[in-house]
């Protein structure tokens, strides 16, 4: 099975460093614009919810963070699999660079979920199926980071992390379908329904703006972290010395 040509082109350390440097501003600036727009329309323009009042506005941070926690883990697992099968160094670096960002989004989803849950459920934390599986996801991220930090050889660390990430993938559908499989305090899907979203357009638009902004933030952040890690690993390579000489 062959990988797409763009993957092979991007997998070259030098090509990745050069192309990612050009891509980062294209992710960062739209991220900033959409983030400001999403916060403005979500916190100011969107009307209060008829049941939850103003407290529902935490949805504009909580829901995109929860989406990102699952998406980044899938990216990490796929990158780990590519590194295991095709032994592509950049895939290993992307997986390692993604883990701290994914852990941060997962932590943010849990914290904002607790802040939202207090006025809605009367408790900061309940052992709800979705909350519990999201907490397990945070432990998977932290376990991945700790495992890689405990192994000195980068290649062996990448293999061990990839195996852990792939095993942990089973938790993603559990998070997603937990509200359908078990009795849970979480409400069902309101946006990804087959017929149409059951959220008003005035609330849906800022939510989607924030979701896109978070994705752009991840893209810019993972590229910056990967570039930094790449320079660290390839500091003695000729291409690194040439780039440093050209930039100085």
SULDAUR-V375922 format. One record per residue. N is the residue number from 1. RES is the residue in one letter. SS is DSSP state (h for helix, s for strand, l for the rest). PHI is phi in radians with two decimals (NA if undefined). PSI is psi in whole degrees, 0 to 359 (NA if undefined). Layout:
[[N RES SS PHI PSI] [N RES SS PHI PSI]]
This chain:
[[1 X l NA 126] [2 X l -1.72 145] [3 X l -1.44 154] [4 X l -1.01 153] [5 X h -1.05 325] [6 X h -1.10 327] [7 X h -1.18 316] [8 X h -1.10 320] [9 X h -1.16 319] [10 X h -1.32 342] [11 X h -1.39 346] [12 X l -1.22 125] [13 X h -0.91 315] [14 X h -1.16 314] [15 X h -1.07 319] [16 X h -1.09 315] [17 X h -1.08 316] [18 X h -1.22 311] [19 X h -1.19 321] [20 X h -1.15 325] [21 X h -1.09 327] [22 X h -1.37 331] [23 X h -1.41 329] [24 X h -0.93 311] [25 X h -1.07 329] [26 X h -1.23 338] [27 X h -1.59 320] [28 X h -1.21 312] [29 X h -1.18 313] [30 X h -1.06 326] [31 X h -1.03 312] [32 X h -1.09 316] [33 X h -1.11 313] [34 X h -1.20 326] [35 X h -1.13 315] [36 X h -1.11 316] [37 X h -1.11 316] [38 X h -1.10 318] [39 X h -1.17 320] [40 X h -1.11 308] [41 X h -1.23 328] [42 X h -1.32 319] [43 X h -1.61 339] [44 X h -2.04 307] [45 X h -1.40 324] [46 X l -1.13 140] [47 X l -1.28 161] [48 X l -1.21 148] [49 X s -1.28 142] [50 X l -1.24 340] [51 X l -1.83 315] [52 X l -1.65 351] [53 X s 1.17 219] [54 X h -1.34 339] [55 X h -1.14 340] [56 X h -1.17 343] [57 X h -1.08 343] [58 X h -1.14 346] [59 X h -1.01 329] [60 X h -1.25 346] [61 X h -1.84 316] [62 X h -1.13 309] [63 X h -1.15 311] [64 X h -1.05 326] [65 X h -1.13 318] [66 X h -1.13 317] [67 X h -1.03 315] [68 X h -1.14 323] [69 X h -1.03 321] [70 X h -1.36 318] [71 X h -1.09 315] [72 X h -1.14 323] [73 X h -1.12 321] [74 X h -1.13 318] [75 X h -1.04 316] [76 X h -1.08 317] [77 X h -1.17 318] [78 X h -1.13 317] [79 X h -1.10 320] [80 X h -1.09 319] [81 X h -1.14 318] [82 X h -1.08 319] [83 X h -1.13 322] [84 X h -1.20 316] [85 X h -1.41 311] [86 X h -1.78 359] [87 X l 0.96 46] [88 X l -1.63 118] [89 X h -1.03 318] [90 X h -1.14 331] [91 X h -1.13 319] [92 X h -1.10 319] [93 X h -1.17 319] [94 X h -1.10 319] [95 X h -1.08 315] [96 X h -1.14 320] [97 X h -1.21 333] [98 X h -1.34 329] [99 X h -1.01 310] [100 X h -1.10 325] [101 X h -1.18 316] [102 X h -1.10 321] [103 X h -1.10 321] [104 X h -1.13 317] [105 X h -1.15 321] [106 X h -1.13 316] [107 X h -1.07 318] [108 X h -1.11 320] [109 X h -1.12 320] [110 X h -1.20 317] [111 X h -1.15 311] [112 X h -1.16 328] [113 X h -1.12 320] [114 X h -1.16 318] [115 X h -1.10 324] [116 X h -1.29 323] [117 X h -1.22 329] [118 X h -1.01 308] [119 X h -1.31 335] [120 X h -1.49 317] [121 X h -1.86 347] [122 X l 1.46 10] [123 X l -2.59 148] [124 X l -1.24 328] [125 X l -2.56 135] [126 X l -2.31 151] [127 X l -1.42 57] [128 X l -1.20 148] [129 X h -1.03 317] [130 X h -1.26 318] [131 X h -1.08 318] [132 X h -1.15 316] [133 X h -1.19 328] [134 X h -1.20 323] [135 X h -1.12 320] [136 X h -1.06 323] [137 X h -1.08 319] [138 X h -1.07 318] [139 X h -1.12 325] [140 X h -1.13 316] [141 X h -1.05 311] [142 X h -1.13 323] [143 X h -1.13 319] [144 X h -1.07 313] [145 X h -1.11 314] [146 X h -1.14 320] [147 X h -1.10 314] [148 X h -1.17 325] [149 X h -1.21 336] [150 X h -1.48 350] [151 X l -1.95 123] [152 X l -1.26 317] [153 X l -1.25 120] [154 X h -1.01 322] [155 X h -1.20 315] [156 X h -1.14 323] [157 X h -1.12 320] [158 X h -1.14 319] [159 X h -1.12 314] [160 X h -1.10 317] [161 X h -1.12 321] [162 X h -1.10 318] [163 X h -1.10 315] [164 X h -1.09 317] [165 X h -1.10 319] [166 X h -1.20 322] [167 X h -1.12 320] [168 X h -1.25 348] [169 X l -1.02 333] [170 X h -1.04 338] [171 X h -1.33 338] [172 X h -1.13 309] [173 X h -1.13 333] [174 X h -1.13 316] [175 X h -1.07 313] [176 X h -1.15 317] [177 X h -1.75 7] [178 X h -1.03 324] [179 X h -1.23 342] [180 X h -1.66 329] [181 X h -1.45 329] [182 X l -2.26 164] [183 X l -1.28 121] [184 X l -2.46 154] [185 X l -1.32 339] [186 X l -1.18 143] [187 X l -1.32 160] [188 X l -1.27 182] [189 X l -1.09 136] [190 X l -2.07 343] [191 X l -1.94 318] [192 X l -1.65 32] [193 X l -1.33 154] [194 X l -1.22 327] [195 X l -1.48 292] [196 X l -2.85 155] [197 X l -1.07 144] [198 X l -1.76 27] [199 X l -2.00 139] [200 X l -1.13 147] [201 X h -1.01 327] [202 X h -1.18 337] [203 X h -1.69 329] [204 X h -1.18 318] [205 X h -1.07 308] [206 X h -1.11 329] [207 X h -1.12 317] [208 X h -1.21 324] [209 X h -1.06 316] [210 X h -1.16 322] [211 X h -1.11 316] [212 X h -1.16 320] [213 X h -1.05 318] [214 X h -1.14 322] [215 X h -1.16 319] [216 X h -1.14 322] [217 X h -1.06 315] [218 X h -1.07 316] [219 X h -1.05 314] [220 X h -1.17 317] [221 X h -1.18 317] [222 X h -1.18 326] [223 X h -1.17 319] [224 X h -1.15 317] [225 X h -1.16 320] [226 X h -1.15 320] [227 X h -1.09 318] [228 X h -1.12 314] [229 X h -1.14 324] [230 X h -1.11 315] [231 X h -1.10 324] [232 X h -1.12 317] [233 X h -1.33 329] [234 X l -1.88 24] [235 X l -1.05 336] [236 X l -1.69 1] [237 X l -1.31 151] [238 X h -1.11 319] [239 X h -1.12 327] [240 X h -1.17 317] [241 X h -1.12 324] [242 X h -1.17 317] [243 X h -1.17 319] [244 X h -1.09 319] [245 X h -1.14 321] [246 X h -1.23 327] [247 X h -1.45 341] [248 X l -1.58 NA]]
